[in-house]
Amino acid sequence: MNSDRIEGSMEDFAGRAQEGMGDLTGDREQKARGVVRQIAGRAQHAYGDARDYAQHAYDDARHYAQDAGERVGRVVEHQPLTSLLVVGILGYILGLLTPRR
């Protein structure tokens, strides 16, 4: 949980309280400001959710890439000639697929 989610929730709560006070006192402007605060708080909370999701996705991708790199390293270490042959074939195919000038 990040600060945007916490602050957004607090702003939403404050907006609800402000809207309630506007209802109690009959102050339409106060009520409208409370609704605006709620919307702003919910938007900030949603932004915090998106930040958390992006951070988790980044962390997962980084770990996946590290694991894949380690696996490739182990294969190359145990089968260096086969690995060299595979890389050579891939380079040759890439050369065939690349347009010439």
C-alpha distances in whole Angstrom, upper triangle without the diagonal:
4,7,8,7,8,11,12,11,14,16,16,17,20,21,22,24,26,27,28,30,31,32,34,36,37,35,34,33,31,30,29,27,25,24,24,21,19,20,18,15,15,15,13,10,12,12,8,8,11,9,7,10,12,11,11,15,16,15,17,20,20,21,23,25,25,27,29,30,31,33,35,36,37,39,41,41,43,45,45,48,47,44,46,48,45,44,47,47,44,45,49,47,45,48,50,47,47,49,52,53
4,6,6,7,9,10,11,13,15,16,17,19,20,22,23,25,26,28,29,31,32,34,35,36,34,33,32,29,29,28,25,24,24,22,19,19,19,16,14,14,14,11,9,11,10,6,8,10,8,7,11,12,11,12,15,16,16,18,20,20,22,24,25,26,28,30,31,32,34,36,36,38,40,41,42,44,46,46,49,47,44,46,48,45,44,47,48,44,45,49,47,45,48,50,47,46,49,51,52
4,5,5,6,8,10,10,12,14,15,16,18,20,21,22,24,26,27,28,30,31,33,34,32,31,29,27,26,26,23,21,22,20,17,17,17,15,12,13,13,10,9,12,10,7,10,12,10,10,14,15,14,16,19,19,19,22,24,24,25,27,29,29,31,33,34,35,37,39,40,41,43,44,45,47,49,49,52,51,47,49,52,49,47,50,51,47,48,51,50,47,50,52,49,49,51,53,54
4,5,5,6,8,10,10,12,14,15,16,18,20,20,22,24,25,26,28,30,31,32,30,29,27,24,24,23,20,19,19,17,14,14,14,11,9,10,9,6,6,8,7,5,8,10,9,10,13,14,14,16,18,19,19,22,23,24,26,28,29,30,32,34,35,36,38,39,40,42,44,45,46,48,50,50,52,51,48,49,51,48,47,50,50,47,47,51,49,46,49,51,48,47,49,52,52
4,6,5,6,9,10,10,12,14,15,17,18,20,21,23,24,26,27,29,30,31,29,28,27,24,23,23,21,19,18,17,14,13,13,12,9,9,9,7,4,7,7,5,7,10,9,9,12,14,14,15,18,19,19,21,23,24,25,27,29,30,31,33,35,36,38,39,40,42,44,45,46,48,50,50,53,51,48,50,52,48,47,51,51,47,48,51,50,47,50,52,49,48,50,53,54
4,5,5,6,9,10,11,12,14,16,17,18,20,21,23,24,26,27,29,30,28,28,26,23,23,23,20,18,18,18,14,13,15,13,9,10,12,9,7,11,11,8,10,13,13,12,15,17,17,18,21,22,22,24,26,27,28,30,32,32,34,36,37,38,40,42,43,44,46,48,48,50,52,52,55,54,51,53,55,51,50,53,54,50,51,55,53,50,53,55,52,52,54,56,57
4,5,5,6,9,10,10,12,14,15,16,18,20,21,22,24,25,27,28,26,25,23,21,20,20,17,15,16,15,11,11,13,10,7,10,11,7,7,11,11,9,12,15,14,14,17,19,19,20,23,24,24,26,28,29,30,32,34,34,36,38,39,40,42,44,45,47,49,50,51,53,54,54,57,56,53,54,56,53,52,55,55,52,53,56,54,51,54,56,53,52,54,57,57
4,5,5,6,9,10,10,12,14,15,16,18,20,21,22,24,26,26,24,23,22,19,19,18,16,14,13,12,9,9,9,7,4,6,7,5,4,8,9,8,10,13,13,14,16,18,18,20,22,23,24,26,28,29,30,32,34,35,36,38,39,41,42,44,45,47,49,50,51,53,54,55,57,56,52,54,56,53,51,55,55,51,52,55,53,50,53,55,52,51,53,56,56
4,5,5,6,9,10,11,12,14,15,17,18,20,21,23,24,25,24,23,22,19,18,18,16,14,14,14,10,9,10,10,6,7,10,8,6,10,11,10,11,15,15,15,17,20,20,21,23,25,25,27,29,30,31,33,35,36,37,39,41,42,43,45,46,48,50,51,52,54,55,56,59,57,54,56,57,54,53,56,56,53,54,57,55,53,56,57,54,53,55,58,59
4,5,5,6,9,10,11,12,14,15,17,18,20,21,22,24,22,22,21,18,17,18,15,12,14,13,10,9,12,11,7,9,12,10,9,13,14,13,15,18,18,18,21,23,23,24,26,28,28,30,32,33,34,36,38,38,40,42,43,44,46,48,49,50,52,54,55,56,58,58,61,60,56,59,60,57,56,59,59,56,57,60,58,55,58,60,57,56,58,61,62
4,5,5,6,9,10,10,12,14,15,16,18,20,21,22,20,19,17,15,14,14,12,9,10,10,6,6,9,7,5,8,10,9,9,12,13,13,15,18,18,19,21,23,23,25,27,28,29,31,33,34,35,37,39,40,41,43,44,46,47,49,50,52,54,55,56,58,59,60,62,61,57,59,61,58,56,60,60,56,57,60,58,55,58,60,56,56,57,60,61
4,5,5,6,9,10,10,12,14,15,16,18,20,20,19,18,17,15,13,13,11,9,9,9,6,4,7,7,4,6,9,9,9,12,14,14,15,17,18,19,21,23,24,25,27,29,30,31,33,34,36,37,39,40,41,43,45,46,48,49,51,52,54,55,56,58,59,60,62,61,57,60,61,58,56,60,59,56,57,60,58,55,58,60,56,56,57,60,61
4,5,5,6,9,10,11,12,14,15,17,18,20,19,18,18,15,13,14,13,9,10,12,9,7,11,11,8,10,13,13,12,15,17,16,17,20,21,21,23,26,26,27,29,31,32,33,35,36,37,39,41,42,43,45,47,48,49,51,53,54,56,57,58,60,61,62,65,63,60,62,64,60,59,62,62,59,60,63,61,58,61,63,59,59,61,64,64
4,5,5,6,9,10,11,12,14,15,16,18,16,16,15,12,12,13,10,7,10,11,7,7,11,11,9,11,14,13,14,17,18,18,20,22,23,23,26,28,28,29,32,33,34,35,38,38,40,41,43,44,46,48,49,50,52,54,55,56,58,59,60,62,64,64,67,65,62,64,66,62,61,64,64,61,62,65,63,60,63,64,61,61,62,65,65
4,5,5,6,8,10,10,12,14,15,16,14,14,13,10,9,9,7,4,6,7,5,5,8,9,8,10,13,13,13,16,18,18,20,22,23,24,26,28,29,30,32,33,34,36,38,39,40,42,44,45,46,48,50,51,52,54,55,57,59,60,61,63,64,65,67,65,62,64,66,62,61,64,64,60,61,64,62,59,62,64,60,60,61,64,64
4,5,5,6,9,10,10,12,14,15,14,14,14,11,9,10,10,6,7,10,8,6,10,12,10,11,15,15,15,17,20,20,21,23,25,25,27,29,30,31,33,35,36,37,39,40,41,43,45,46,47,49,51,52,53,55,57,58,59,61,62,64,65,66,68,66,63,66,67,63,62,66,65,62,63,66,63,61,64,65,62,61,63,66,66
4,5,5,6,9,10,10,12,14,13,14,14,10,9,12,11,7,10,12,10,9,13,14,13,14,18,18,17,20,22,22,23,26,27,27,29,32,32,33,35,37,38,39,41,43,44,45,47,48,50,51,53,54,56,58,59,60,62,63,65,66,68,68,71,69,66,68,70,66,65,68,68,65,66,69,66,64,67,68,65,64,66,69,69
4,5,5,6,9,10,11,12,10,11,10,7,6,9,7,5,8,10,8,9,13,13,13,15,17,18,18,21,23,23,25,27,28,29,31,33,33,35,37,38,39,41,43,44,45,47,49,50,51,53,54,56,57,59,60,62,63,65,66,68,69,69,72,70,67,69,71,67,66,69,69,65,66,69,67,64,67,68,65,64,66,69,69
4,5,5,6,9,10,10,9,9,9,6,4,7,7,4,6,9,9,9,12,14,13,15,17,18,19,21,23,24,25,27,28,29,31,33,34,35,37,39,40,41,43,45,46,47,49,50,52,53,55,56,58,59,61,62,64,65,67,68,69,70,72,70,67,69,71,67,66,69,69,65,66,69,67,64,67,68,65,64,65,68,69
4,5,5,6,9,10,10,11,12,9,7,10,11,8,10,13,12,12,15,17,16,17,20,21,21,23,25,26,27,29,31,31,33,35,36,37,39,41,42,43,45,46,47,49,51,52,53,55,57,58,59,61,63,64,65,67,68,70,71,72,74,72,69,72,73,69,68,72,71,67,69,71,69,67,70,71,67,67,68,71,72
4,5,5,6,8,8,10,11,7,7,11,11,9,11,14,13,14,17,18,18,19,22,23,23,25,27,28,29,32,33,33,35,37,38,39,41,43,44,45,47,49,50,51,53,54,56,57,59,60,62,63,65,66,68,69,71,72,74,74,77,75,72,74,75,72,71,74,74,70,71,74,72,69,72,73,70,69,70,73,74
4,5,5,6,5,6,7,5,4,8,9,8,10,13,13,14,16,18,18,20,22,23,24,26,28,28,30,32,33,34,36,38,39,40,42,43,45,46,48,49,51,52,54,55,57,58,60,61,63,64,66,67,69,70,72,73,74,75,77,75,72,74,76,72,71,74,74,70,71,74,71,69,71,73,69,68,70,73,73
4,6,5,7,7,10,8,6,10,12,10,11,15,15,15,17,20,20,21,23,25,25,27,29,30,31,33,35,35,37,39,40,41,43,45,46,47,49,50,52,53,55,56,57,59,61,62,63,65,67,68,69,71,73,74,75,76,78,76,73,75,76,73,72,75,74,71,72,75,72,70,73,73,70,70,71,74,74
4,6,8,10,12,10,9,13,14,13,14,18,17,17,20,22,22,23,26,27,27,29,31,32,33,35,37,37,39,41,42,43,45,47,48,49,51,53,54,55,57,58,59,61,63,64,65,67,69,70,72,73,75,76,77,78,81,79,76,78,79,76,74,78,77,74,75,77,75,73,76,77,73,73,74,77,77
4,5,9,11,9,9,13,14,13,15,18,18,19,21,23,23,25,27,28,29,31,33,33,35,37,38,39,41,43,44,45,47,48,50,51,53,54,55,57,59,60,61,63,65,66,67,69,71,72,74,75,76,78,79,80,82,80,77,79,81,77,76,79,79,75,76,79,77,74,77,78,74,74,75,78,78
4,6,9,9,8,11,13,13,14,17,18,19,21,23,23,25,27,28,29,31,33,34,35,37,38,39,41,43,44,45,47,49,50,51,53,54,56,57,59,60,62,63,65,66,68,69,71,72,74,75,77,78,79,80,82,80,77,79,80,77,76,79,78,74,75,78,76,73,76,77,73,73,74,77,77
4,6,5,6,9,10,11,13,15,16,17,19,20,21,23,25,26,27,29,31,32,33,35,36,38,39,41,42,44,45,47,48,50,51,53,54,56,57,59,60,62,63,65,66,68,69,71,72,74,75,77,78,78,81,79,75,77,79,75,74,77,76,73,73,76,74,71,74,75,71,70,71,74,74
4,5,5,6,9,10,11,12,14,15,17,18,20,21,23,24,26,27,29,30,31,33,35,36,37,39,41,42,43,45,47,48,49,51,53,54,55,57,58,60,61,63,64,66,67,69,70,72,73,75,76,76,79,76,73,75,76,73,71,74,74,70,71,73,71,68,71,72,68,68,68,71,71
4,5,5,6,9,10,11,12,14,15,16,18,20,21,22,24,26,27,29,30,32,33,35,36,37,39,41,42,43,45,47,48,49,51,52,54,55,57,58,60,61,63,64,66,68,69,70,72,74,74,74,77,75,72,73,75,71,70,73,72,68,69,72,69,67,69,70,67,66,67,69,69
4,5,5,6,9,10,11,12,14,15,16,18,20,21,22,24,26,27,29,30,31,33,35,36,37,39,41,42,43,45,46,48,49,51,52,54,55,57,58,60,61,63,64,66,67,69,70,72,73,73,76,74,71,72,74,70,69,72,72,68,69,71,69,66,69,70,67,66,67,70,70
4,5,5,6,9,10,11,13,14,15,17,19,20,21,23,24,26,27,29,30,32,33,35,36,38,39,41,42,43,45,47,48,49,51,53,54,55,57,59,60,61,63,65,66,67,69,71,72,72,74,72,69,71,72,69,68,71,70,66,67,70,68,65,68,69,65,65,66,69,69
4,5,5,6,9,10,11,12,14,15,17,18,20,21,23,24,26,27,29,30,32,33,35,36,37,39,41,42,43,45,47,48,49,51,53,54,55,57,58,60,61,63,64,66,67,69,70,70,72,70,67,69,70,67,65,68,68,64,65,67,65,62,65,66,62,62,63,66,66
4,5,5,6,9,10,10,12,14,15,16,18,20,21,22,24,26,27,29,30,31,33,35,36,37,39,41,42,43,45,46,48,49,51,52,54,55,57,58,60,61,63,64,66,67,68,69,71,69,66,68,69,66,64,67,67,63,64,66,64,61,64,65,62,61,62,65,65
4,5,5,6,9,10,10,12,14,15,16,18,20,21,22,24,26,27,28,30,31,33,35,36,37,39,40,42,43,45,46,48,49,51,52,54,55,57,58,60,61,63,64,66,67,67,70,68,65,67,68,65,63,66,66,62,63,66,64,61,64,65,61,61,62,65,65
4,5,5,6,9,10,11,12,14,15,16,18,20,21,23,24,26,27,29,30,32,33,35,36,37,39,41,42,43,45,47,48,49,51,53,54,55,57,59,60,61,63,65,65,66,68,66,63,65,66,63,61,64,64,60,61,64,61,59,62,63,59,58,60,63,63
4,5,5,6,9,10,11,12,14,15,16,18,20,21,23,24,26,27,29,30,31,33,35,36,37,39,41,42,43,45,47,48,49,51,52,54,55,57,58,60,61,63,64,64,66,64,61,63,64,61,59,62,62,58,59,62,59,57,59,60,57,56,57,60,60
4,5,5,6,8,10,10,12,14,15,16,18,20,21,22,24,26,27,29,30,31,33,34,36,37,39,40,42,43,45,46,48,49,51,52,54,55,57,58,60,61,62,63,65,63,60,62,63,60,58,61,61,58,58,61,59,56,59,60,57,56,58,60,61
4,5,5,6,9,10,10,12,14,15,16,18,20,21,22,24,26,27,28,30,31,33,34,36,37,39,40,42,43,45,46,48,49,51,52,54,55,57,58,60,61,61,64,62,59,61,62,59,57,60,60,56,57,60,58,55,58,59,56,55,57,60,60
4,5,5,6,9,10,10,12,14,15,16,18,20,21,22,24,26,27,28,30,31,33,34,36,37,39,41,42,43,45,47,48,49,51,53,54,55,57,58,59,60,62,60,57,59,60,56,55,58,58,54,55,57,55,53,55,56,53,52,54,57,57
4,5,5,6,9,10,10,12,14,15,16,18,20,21,22,24,26,27,29,30,31,33,35,36,37,39,41,42,43,45,47,48,49,51,52,54,55,57,58,58,61,59,55,57,59,55,54,57,56,53,53,56,54,51,54,55,52,51,53,55,56
4,5,5,6,9,10,10,12,14,15,16,18,20,21,23,24,26,27,29,30,31,33,35,36,37,39,41,42,44,45,46,48,50,51,52,54,56,57,57,60,58,55,56,58,55,53,56,56,52,53,56,54,52,54,56,53,52,53,56,57
4,5,5,6,9,10,10,12,14,15,16,18,20,21,22,24,26,27,28,30,32,33,34,36,37,39,40,42,43,45,46,48,49,51,52,54,55,55,58,56,53,55,56,53,51,54,54,50,52,54,52,50,53,54,50,50,52,55,55
4,5,5,6,9,10,11,12,14,15,16,18,20,21,22,24,26,27,28,30,31,33,35,36,37,39,41,42,43,45,47,48,49,51,53,53,54,56,54,51,53,54,50,49,52,52,48,49,52,50,47,50,51,48,47,48,51,52
4,5,5,6,9,10,10,12,14,15,16,18,20,21,23,24,26,27,29,30,31,33,35,36,37,39,41,42,43,45,47,48,49,51,52,52,55,53,50,52,53,50,48,51,51,48,48,51,50,47,50,51,48,47,49,52,52
4,5,5,6,9,10,11,12,14,15,17,18,20,21,23,24,26,27,29,30,32,33,35,36,38,39,41,42,44,45,47,48,50,51,51,54,52,49,51,52,49,48,51,51,47,48,51,49,47,50,51,48,47,49,52,53
4,5,5,6,9,10,10,12,14,15,16,18,20,21,22,24,26,27,28,30,32,33,34,36,37,39,40,42,43,45,46,48,49,49,52,50,47,49,50,46,45,48,48,44,46,48,46,44,47,48,45,44,46,49,50
4,5,5,6,9,10,10,12,14,15,16,18,20,21,22,24,26,27,28,30,31,33,35,36,37,39,41,42,43,45,47,47,48,50,48,45,47,48,45,43,47,46,43,44,47,45,42,45,46,43,42,44,47,48
4,5,5,6,9,10,11,12,14,15,16,18,20,21,23,24,26,27,29,30,31,33,35,36,37,39,41,42,43,45,46,47,49,48,44,46,48,45,43,46,47,43,44,47,45,43,46,47,44,44,46,48,49
4,5,5,6,9,10,11,12,14,15,16,18,20,21,22,24,26,27,28,30,32,33,35,36,38,39,41,42,44,45,45,48,46,43,45,46,43,42,45,45,41,43,46,44,41,44,46,43,43,45,48,49
4,5,5,6,9,10,10,12,14,15,16,18,20,21,22,24,26,27,28,30,31,33,34,36,37,39,40,42,43,43,46,44,40,42,44,40,39,42,42,38,40,43,41,38,41,43,39,39,41,44,45
4,5,5,6,9,10,10,12,14,15,16,18,20,21,22,24,26,27,29,30,31,33,35,36,37,39,41,42,42,44,43,39,41,43,40,38,41,42,38,39,42,40,38,41,42,39,39,41,44,45
4,5,5,6,9,10,11,12,14,15,17,18,20,21,23,24,26,27,29,30,32,33,35,36,37,39,40,41,44,42,39,41,43,39,38,41,42,38,39,42,41,38,42,43,40,40,42,45,47
4,5,5,6,9,10,11,12,14,15,16,18,20,21,22,24,26,27,28,30,32,33,35,36,38,39,39,42,40,37,39,40,37,36,39,39,36,37,40,38,36,39,41,38,38,40,43,44
4,5,5,6,9,10,10,12,14,15,16,18,20,21,22,24,26,27,28,30,32,33,34,36,37,37,40,38,35,37,38,35,33,37,37,33,34,37,36,33,36,38,35,35,37,40,41
4,5,5,6,9,10,10,12,14,15,16,18,20,21,23,24,26,27,29,30,32,33,35,36,36,39,37,34,36,38,35,33,37,37,34,35,38,37,34,37,39,36,36,39,41,43
4,5,5,6,9,10,11,12,14,15,16,18,20,21,23,24,26,27,29,30,31,33,34,35,38,36,33,35,37,34,33,36,36,33,34,38,36,34,37,39,36,36,39,42,44
4,5,5,6,9,10,10,12,14,15,16,18,20,21,22,24,26,27,28,30,32,33,33,36,34,30,33,34,31,30,33,33,30,31,34,33,31,34,35,33,33,36,38,40
4,5,5,6,9,10,11,12,14,15,16,18,20,21,22,24,26,27,28,30,31,31,34,32,29,31,33,30,28,32,32,29,30,33,32,29,32,34,32,32,34,37,38
4,5,5,6,9,10,11,12,14,15,17,18,20,21,23,25,26,27,29,30,30,33,32,29,31,33,30,29,32,33,30,31,34,33,31,34,36,34,34,37,39,41
4,5,5,6,9,10,11,12,14,15,16,18,20,21,23,24,26,27,28,29,32,30,27,29,31,28,27,31,31,28,29,33,31,30,33,35,32,33,36,39,40
4,5,5,6,9,10,10,12,14,15,16,18,20,21,22,24,26,27,27,29,28,24,27,28,25,24,28,28,25,26,29,28,26,29,31,29,29,32,35,37
4,5,5,6,9,10,11,12,14,15,16,18,20,21,22,24,26,26,29,27,24,26,28,25,24,27,28,25,26,29,29,26,30,32,30,30,33,35,37
4,5,5,6,9,10,11,12,14,15,17,18,20,21,23,24,25,28,26,23,26,28,25,24,28,28,26,27,31,30,28,31,33,31,32,35,38,40
4,5,5,6,9,10,11,12,14,15,17,18,20,21,22,23,26,24,21,24,25,22,22,25,26,23,25,28,27,25,29,30,29,29,33,35,37
4,5,5,6,9,10,10,12,14,15,16,18,20,21,21,24,22,19,21,23,20,19,23,23,20,22,25,24,23,26,28,26,26,30,32,34
4,5,5,6,9,10,10,12,14,15,16,18,20,20,23,22,19,21,23,21,20,24,25,22,23,27,26,25,28,30,29,29,33,35,37
4,5,5,6,9,10,11,12,14,15,17,18,19,22,21,18,21,23,20,20,23,24,22,24,27,26,25,29,31,29,30,34,36,38
4,5,5,6,9,10,11,12,14,15,16,17,20,18,15,18,19,17,16,20,21,18,20,23,23,22,25,27,26,26,30,32,35
4,5,5,6,9,10,11,12,14,15,15,18,17,14,16,18,16,15,19,20,18,19,22,22,21,24,27,26,26,30,32,34
4,5,5,6,9,10,10,12,14,15,18,17,14,17,19,18,17,21,22,20,22,25,25,24,27,29,29,29,33,35,37
4,5,5,6,9,10,11,12,13,16,15,12,16,18,15,16,19,20,19,21,24,23,23,26,28,28,29,32,34,37
4,5,5,6,8,10,10,11,14,12,9,12,14,12,12,16,17,15,17,20,20,20,23,25,24,25,29,31,34
4,5,5,6,9,10,10,13,13,10,12,15,14,13,17,18,17,19,22,22,22,24,27,27,27,31,33,35
4,5,5,6,8,10,13,13,11,14,16,15,15,19,20,19,21,24,24,24,27,29,29,30,34,35,38
4,5,5,6,8,10,9,8,11,13,12,13,16,17,16,18,21,21,22,24,26,27,28,32,33,36
4,6,5,5,8,8,6,8,11,10,11,13,15,15,17,19,20,21,23,25,25,26,30,31,34
4,6,6,10,10,9,11,14,14,14,17,19,19,20,23,24,24,26,28,29,30,34,35,37
4,6,9,9,9,12,14,14,15,18,19,20,21,23,25,25,27,29,30,31,35,36,39
4,6,6,6,9,10,11,12,14,16,17,18,20,21,23,24,26,27,29,32,33,36
4,6,5,6,9,10,11,12,14,15,16,18,20,21,22,24,26,27,30,31,34
4,5,5,6,9,10,10,12,14,15,16,18,20,21,23,24,26,29,30,33
4,5,5,6,9,10,11,12,14,15,17,18,20,21,23,24,28,29,32
4,5,5,6,9,10,11,12,14,15,16,18,20,21,22,26,27,30
4,5,5,6,9,10,10,12,14,15,16,18,20,21,24,25,28
4,5,5,6,9,10,11,12,14,15,17,18,20,23,24,27
4,5,5,6,9,10,11,12,14,15,17,18,22,23,27
4,5,5,6,9,10,10,12,14,15,16,20,21,24
4,5,5,6,9,10,10,12,14,15,19,19,22
4,5,5,6,9,10,11,12,14,18,19,22
4,5,5,6,8,10,11,12,16,17,21
4,5,5,6,9,10,10,14,15,18
4,5,5,6,9,10,13,14,17
4,5,5,6,9,12,14,17
4,5,5,6,10,12,15
4,5,5,8,9,13
4,6,8,9,13
4,6,9,13
4,6,10
4,7
4
